[in-house]
Amino acid sequence: MKKLIILTVLAVSIFIQAPGIWAEEDEITQKKRALCEEEKNSAACFQMGERYRIIEQDYKTALNFYIKACDDGYMTGCTNGGILLVMKGTPYSKEFKQARKMFIKACEAGEDPSCFNMGSLYFKEGRQKRSLQYYLKACDMGNRAGCAKHKRLSR
């Protein structure tokens, strides 16, 4: 009985404090949004993209934040934004073209997942020679999946 009372009190206290916790998250989100939009802080833009992709599952808004992060030099924003564009598009579509630009920018900056994704994008377009080049580039950067794909497609 004593445990039940303690659990009930604990549950009620958490329930009462919950609105304060959510208000704090909103405040943090607003600060990050301001850092991204007003101060062009690429890390804040990336974090907003992650929030909208993972928590809100709003890919359109996440993509907008990833594009801002990418434009401001946060290469993982280029990678994640490119992935969302590929998921949205089809080979040779405008989404694939935009994803290609984002992947190439990040790949040239040393982001091995973007090199791998470029290989996958070219493969989906039926351009195996180009895909092999990017899988090899990813492999040379230490990307094991790039090595495996390059090896398999080179047979």
C-alpha positions in Angstrom: 0.0 0.0 0.0 2.8 2.4 0.9 4.5 1.7 -2.5 1.2 2.4 -4.3 0.9 5.8 -2.5 4.5 6.7 -3.4 4.0 5.7 -7.0 0.8 7.8 -7.2 2.5 10.8 -5.7 5.4 10.4 -8.1 3.1 10.1 -11.1 1.1 13.2 -10.1 4.2 15.2 -9.6 5.6 14.3 -13.0 2.2 15.1 -14.6 2.2 18.5 -13.0 5.8 19.3 -14.0 5.3 18.1 -17.6 4.0 21.4 -19.1 7.0 23.2 -17.7 9.3 20.7 -19.4 7.6 21.2 -22.8 7.7 24.9 -22.5 11.4 24.7 -21.9 11.8 22.6 -25.1 9.9 25.1 -27.1 12.1 27.9 -25.8 15.2 25.9 -26.8 13.7 25.2 -30.2 12.9 28.9 -30.7 16.5 29.9 -29.8 18.0 27.3 -32.2 15.6 28.5 -34.9 16.7 32.1 -34.3 20.4 31.1 -34.4 19.8 29.3 -37.7 17.7 31.9 -39.5 19.0 35.2 -38.1 22.7 34.3 -37.4 23.1 31.7 -40.1 24.5 29.2 -37.5 24.9 26.0 -39.6 25.0 23.7 -36.5 21.7 25.1 -35.3 20.2 24.7 -38.7 21.3 21.0 -38.7 19.9 20.4 -35.2 16.6 21.9 -36.3 16.6 19.6 -39.4 17.3 16.6 -37.1 14.5 17.7 -34.8 12.0 17.9 -37.6 13.1 14.7 -39.3 13.3 12.6 -36.1 10.8 14.0 -33.6 8.2 15.8 -35.7 8.7 13.5 -38.8 8.1 16.6 -40.9 10.5 15.9 -43.8 9.6 19.0 -45.8 10.6 21.3 -42.9 13.6 19.2 -42.1 14.8 19.4 -45.7 14.6 23.2 -45.5 16.8 23.3 -42.4 19.3 20.8 -43.9 19.6 23.0 -47.0 20.3 26.0 -44.9 22.9 24.0 -42.9 24.5 22.8 -46.2 24.5 26.3 -47.7 26.3 27.5 -44.5 28.9 24.8 -44.6 27.6 22.0 -42.4 28.4 19.0 -44.6 26.3 16.5 -42.7 23.3 18.8 -43.5 24.2 18.2 -47.2 24.2 14.5 -46.7 21.0 14.3 -44.8 19.2 16.8 -47.1 20.4 14.8 -50.1 19.0 11.6 -48.6 15.6 13.2 -48.1 15.6 14.5 -51.7 16.5 11.1 -53.1 13.7 9.5 -51.1 11.3 12.1 -52.6 12.5 12.0 -56.2 13.1 9.6 -59.0 16.2 9.1 -61.3 16.8 12.3 -63.4 14.2 14.3 -61.4 14.9 17.8 -60.1 15.1 16.2 -56.6 17.9 13.9 -57.8 19.7 16.9 -59.4 19.5 18.9 -56.2 20.6 15.9 -54.1 23.6 15.4 -56.5 24.7 18.9 -55.8 24.5 18.5 -52.1 26.2 15.1 -52.1 29.1 16.3 -54.3 29.6 19.4 -52.1 29.9 17.2 -49.0 31.9 14.5 -50.7 34.5 17.0 -51.9 34.7 18.2 -48.3 35.5 14.7 -47.1 32.1 13.5 -46.0 32.4 9.8 -46.9 28.6 9.0 -46.6 27.9 11.6 -49.3 30.4 9.9 -51.6 28.7 6.6 -50.9 25.3 8.2 -51.6 26.6 9.7 -54.8 27.5 6.2 -55.9 24.1 4.9 -55.0 22.4 7.8 -56.9 24.4 7.2 -60.0 23.7 3.5 -59.7 19.9 4.2 -59.5 20.3 6.2 -62.7 22.0 3.3 -64.4 25.4 5.0 -64.6 27.6 2.2 -63.2 31.0 3.6 -64.1 30.2 6.8 -62.3 28.8 4.9 -59.3 32.0 2.9 -59.1 34.1 6.1 -58.9 32.1 7.4 -56.0 32.0 4.0 -54.2 35.8 3.8 -54.5 36.2 7.4 -53.2 34.0 6.5 -50.2 36.1 3.3 -49.7 39.3 5.3 -49.8 37.9 7.5 -47.0 37.3 4.4 -44.9 33.6 3.7 -45.8 33.3 -0.1 -45.6 29.9 -0.1 -47.4 31.6 1.8 -50.3 34.3 -0.8 -50.4 31.8 -3.7 -50.5 29.7 -2.0 -53.2 32.8 -1.3 -55.3 34.0 -4.8 -55.0 30.6 -6.3 -55.8 30.0 -4.1 -58.8 33.6 -4.5 -60.2 33.2 -8.2 -60.8 
